[in-house]
């Protein structure tokens, strides 16, 4: 498993003593894209055309959650698409994204946060234009696995504090009609800051995000994965070490299994809100950008190969499913 190390800048100084000026320029600090799963990274920045960066949000968010990442990528000359994710069913959401991807010409770097990771895992399979997958605290399921199953694999989620509750205690369920499990799941406003943001944002911003969250159906987290793009496409993974939605150990498990080039960041599940520079930097690595690294802001000094994912619906879906079986 590849390890990303931030010691490149420190190595440049002794080289300056030993090498002439021309060589010194070649040895300057870079965003070193490392091999993820044994395949060379996409040649986006240095090639004739930059790849299109496609960003896919997850539960309790929308495309606006990528705003600062979009601005940073566009400033570097990348075409960016922050697409809508319906959050209705895994197969339907993946089909929608796959259709959107077919409208984009040239190479694509596909990025998914939270449940968006499960969507990109399915949607990218068989698409030759997708050169890199980037999981931002996102699910990376294998065939037949559901998001809810993965989120419940190891402890760490704070979606519920009562395993016997019919609906996880941090969630509100809105019935959609029909079966009892046909519900939309919202994070309770009073739990949003703790579960989604690990209490890392100010109260005003937390209230806005809670008020504008988009719900997801329980069915979307209970639907098995049918295709696994990370088995054939190089992947990168950002593990949030204070993830209280999916749980950090669940993220590590998925990242390691996918043999992803992985970094750890001291951040909550909604890492785009607290550490946008770290998110942007990993995307640039996946895109093959060879320019100097972004300034570190809030990144943990340690980086390692670990795993990734997002949870919530997991706990919700698991409990709801169990209740349905009992009845």
Secondary structure, 3 states (H helix, E strand, C coil): CCECCCCHHHHHHHHHHHCCHHHHHHCCCCCCCCCCCCCCCCCCCCCCCCCEEEEECCCCCCHHHHHHHHHHHHHCCCCEEEECCCCCCHHHHHHHHHHHHCCCCCCEEEEEECHHHHHHHHHCCCCCCEEEEEEECCCCCCCCCCHHHHHCCCCCCCCCCCCCCCCCCCEEEEECCCCCCCEEEEECHHHHHHHHHCCCCCHHHHHHHHHCCCCEEHHHHHCCCCCCHHHCCCEEEEEECCCCCCCHHHHHHHHHHCCCEEEEECCCCCHHHHCHHHHHHHHHHHCCCCCCCCCCCCCCCCCCCCCCCCCCHHHHHHHHHHHHHHC
